């Protein structure tokens, strides 16, 4: 009987020991398992017309190049959610979505360096946030969206756009509220952002190295 009593007493004891060991193991691993939810850098990028949802080819190339230039710092990307269709009035939806994302990041991750970018129609989205009529003063604010609230402008560390329609009308982002932290690149001959007449130039930003050029500029700021 003594042996049976001893076994009955050891089972609860073993369970208790097992529980304490598991708890101690969990406490030991918790600090390394929990990652900082806020990245050091976030790229908020609006793709061009008719690009598949996501960053688009220039946006992805730019983000990849930037990641390679910021050392061991963490970086996330956010693809602006808007139609990017041939109904250009939908670009205003992109401006609203980008504003919401920047606002959310500013509230939850105030130390994150936000990089705003766009290609083609996506650059027009960024123009709206800068308070620039993307299609010139003659068309004005038709189809545009409110600019980024002034309280959020400083949360944007750098801006990079490619094939920007506003540049064709003499309104580059470098002359906007984003000023010296913006780079506005137009490929030679691109009819979207200049008086050029080479439609193939508009799709040549990656192979021409302009996304790398923008990444180098932005890396020097963030």
Secondary structure, 3 states (H helix, E strand, C coil): CHHHHHHHHHHHHHHHHHHHHHHHHHHHHHHHHCCCCCCCEEEEEECCCCCCCCCHHHHHHHHHHHHCCCCCCCEEEEECCCCCCCCHHHHHHHHHHHHHHHHHHHHHCCCCEEEEEEECHHHHHHHHHCCCCCCCCCCCCCCCCCCCCHHHHCCEEEEEEECCHHHHCCCCHHHCCCHHHEEEECCCCCCCCCCCCCHHHHHCCCCCCHHHHHHHHHHCCC
